[in-house]
Amino acid sequence: MQASNPRELLLCALRHFNLQAEQRAPDQFQVHSRYTISITPEGAFQLLEGQQVVGTFSNVVLLCAKLQQTLSA
C-alpha cells in the first residue's frame, strides 16, 4: 500500500478501528447510517452527517478516533 493513496489509508484505518463502511462512490464511504466520509481531490477526509460537514481531517487516525468516539456516545 502506498502512503499516498488516501482511499487505501482510509480503508486500512477503518478496519483497524473496527468501523464498518460501505463504498458509495470511488471516494465516498458510508459509515453507520448517519455518516459519510468523502475523500477530497487534495486527499483530505471530509466527515459528513447527512449533508452537514462535521469536519475535515488530514489525519485518517484522528478521523477514525472521532467517528469511534461519536458512535459510542
C-alpha positions in Angstrom: 0.0 0.0 0.0 1.3 3.4 -0.9 1.2 6.1 1.8 0.0 8.5 -0.9 -3.2 6.5 -1.6 -5.9 8.1 0.7 -8.5 5.5 -0.2 -6.3 2.6 0.9 -5.2 4.5 4.0 -8.9 5.1 4.9 -9.9 1.5 4.4 -6.9 0.3 6.5 -7.8 2.7 9.3 -11.5 1.8 9.3 -10.6 -1.9 9.6 -8.1 -1.1 12.4 -10.8 0.8 14.3 -13.4 -1.9 13.6 -15.6 0.6 11.7 -17.8 -0.9 9.0 -18.0 1.1 5.8 -19.9 0.7 2.6 -18.4 2.3 -0.5 -20.9 4.6 -2.2 -18.7 6.1 -4.9 -15.0 5.7 -5.7 -14.1 8.3 -3.0 -17.1 8.2 -0.7 -17.9 5.7 2.1 -21.0 5.4 4.3 -20.2 4.6 8.0 -23.1 3.6 10.2 -26.3 5.0 8.8 -25.5 8.7 9.7 -22.1 9.4 8.5 -20.3 9.7 5.1 -16.6 10.1 4.5 -15.6 11.8 1.3 -12.0 12.0 0.1 -11.3 15.4 -1.4 -9.2 15.9 -4.5 -6.4 17.1 -2.3 -6.5 13.8 -0.3 -8.2 15.2 2.9 -11.0 13.3 4.5 -14.3 15.1 5.0 -16.8 13.7 7.6 -20.4 14.5 6.9 -23.6 13.9 8.9 -26.3 14.0 6.3 -25.3 16.9 4.2 -23.6 18.8 7.0 -19.8 18.8 7.2 -18.7 17.7 10.7 -15.0 18.2 10.0 -12.2 17.9 7.5 -9.2 15.8 8.5 -5.8 15.4 7.0 -5.0 12.6 9.5 -7.1 9.4 9.0 -6.4 8.2 12.5 -7.9 11.3 14.0 -10.9 10.9 11.7 -11.5 7.3 12.8 -11.0 8.2 16.5 -13.6 11.0 16.2 -16.0 8.6 14.5 -15.5 5.9 17.1 -16.0 8.4 19.9 -19.1 9.8 18.3 -20.6 6.4 17.6 -20.0 5.2 21.2 -21.6 8.2 22.8 
